[in-house]
Amino acid sequence: MSRDIYADAARRHAHALPGHTLLAAEPCYIPASVLTVDVLAEEVEDLDKAQKYALAALLNGIYTVEDLELFMGLTPEDTATTVAGLLRSEFVDYRPPAPGQPRVLSLLPNGLEAARDARVRRPKPTTIQVVYDRLTGGVTSWRRNSLVRSGTARKSQFIVLPQKGGVDVERADLTVTAISDAIDGYARSDFKILGVTGVTESRNFYRDAILLVYRDIDSSSVRLGIEVDGQWREEHLAALEDVDAVDKLGISSTEEVSYEPADEPGPRLSRDEVIAIQTALNDADTAPQADDDRLDRTAIRWLSMADHPAWLDDALTGPKRRLLIISPWITGSVVTRQFVGRLEQLARSADVTIFWGFGDNAKTDRHALQSLHDAAGRSSRLAVVRVDDTHAKILVSDSYYVKTSFNWLSFRGDSNRKFRQEEGDLVSDQVLADRAYDRYMRENCGLALEILGTLPERYRTYVNPASSTTGPPPSSPDAMSPPRQSRAERKREALKSLSVGEVVSGTVKTITNFGAFVDLGEVDGLVHISQLADRRVDHPSDVVSVGDAVTVLVQDVDLDRERVSLSLRAVPQ
């Protein structure tokens, strides 16, 4: 399983719409409201002991008050109190006896049910909270703690989806079935809603999801889909079209980009062949007969847009010797703190080189670039190199390489929301990968304009002498290492690199009564006890231990107080 939830979603739903090509899987927010619903619910209460024994006696043939008094061993006064309670609850029927006859009690239907399970069911007004999807216009099973406020949504780089109309939710819009289904996963099994009596709506909430952008093969028009909690939502597909989301969000597809296939000898799987295999694997009826090894056995195969993020994820985890990435632009939606952390981890044992640069570099996020520069300054085997107008999009790992039209370090978060069909070739051959690595390293070192970090020693002699470097000449083993920052400077940069809504990895450093502190590298963040789990937590040590590796969501970054608030329970599953 990929660590990139968007890559996973792209693979799952690459062929969800027949006749369409998946262009992108983007983070998004669905508008939502929290509804406080007044309901009449059936409440189940345990009977008190006297009433329970009295009903049991009646169920077993003891019908007179006198016999009941003897059976239970109560005083006449206590027996009268118990019988009065049964009468008020309409569990028994009592009629004055005929002259000379004993007083007889009989069980009513409610009393018979209560006698059998020793519990009483009464209608009772109560209040519950549910989440309302303002895109589809329906109650959902989402939990309140899965939502974020509008301020967080607006400050994020996520696409905020439009809502369906602006009318407030009214009682007539809610049904008993919809409310019951919404709370089915966490309500008590014996909790039954009888009716809805009122509703109060709190707006300006949002639910995170994954927006899937598709392009019609024939007309080039765009359609949108949504995945929530790993599930494709048909109701959202229709709702997005109803609200004209494509036009309102300004989403479009550009002309299809033609890429130059890898010019390598050997067996090759074409686009149509790969799609046919993947479609068969995703179909429950054909999956058992599908040749699932053919994709791995073939030396050269076509890659769709949906395949690329997974190979980037693999490249950040799998290599033992090297990783080379060539990408014209760099954006913060891809080069996150977590991404940089994984690069640094990899650079402890492998040579990692990034070549980037095109035109005036206006599309490159300077903050994301700085985070790469900082990482290069901390590592002895990581180099970030700006070159003179590279059009190449290349990824080379230990035993394979990818030649593509896919922008490895800027494929997500296009502010213009113009998406295009990306495709490439995967070459899984050790000899060909070695040859490609050597060729691209030599070519791009010769185009270098600025180098930060340390290039592999054998390629330093290919660097253009006019390039800007830091430290000793390129031929020196200690070349191109920028000055070290102070700890305070590194902490400040680390705080600035964090974004609200971002999912990051860390290690539990300290546990207190009120939460757990997580080491994120240069800065620590607090997971408050209320954000550790969806259930009540008596002490943080019930959920985490010191030294645990955890994945958390950034809820707030206070630069002035240098504090980071994190959540464990809000991380998308």
Summary of the structure (lengths in Angstrom):
residues: 573
radius of gyration: 32.4
end to end distance: 12.4
largest distance: 122.4
contacts: 1821
relative contact order: 0.11
helix: 31%
strand: 31%
